[in-house]
Amino acid sequence: MTDARSADSALADFDTGIDPAGLADDDLFRELSSLYRTRLETLRHGPDAALENHFRRTAELETEYMARFPGREVDPARLTQAF
């Protein structure tokens, strides 16, 4: 079994994915869904490098989503009031 430092080193060299700007809309949605689905597992059990990669990749994909869909639909039922 490898220790956390070895796992972190191995992940640091891992290809981190296609540039989000090069993804078709369907692929962007699929990538975001995959990240959201694996988020808790990565947070609880992934080595530091995996968690850092998860943060970075999520930010990249969400930034691309916001650039493509700045006028996205906002569900009024999801709005909250400031107190």
NORJOMO-V612010 format. One record per backbone hydrogen bond with DSSP energy under -1.0 kcal/mol. CO is the residue of the C=O (numbers start at 0). NH is the residue of the N-H. If there is no record, write none. Layout:
<<CO NH> <CO NH>>
//
This chain:
<<2 6> <3 7> <4 8> <5 9> <6 10> <7 11> <10 13> <18 21> <19 22> <23 27> <24 28> <25 29> <26 30> <27 31> <28 32> <29 33> <30 34> <31 35> <32 36> <33 37> <37 41> <38 42> <39 43> <40 44> <41 45> <46 50> <47 51> <48 52> <49 53> <50 54> <51 55> <52 56> <53 57> <54 58> <55 59> <56 60> <57 61> <58 62> <59 63> <60 64> <61 65> <62 66> <63 67> <64 68> <68 71> <74 77> <75 78>>
//
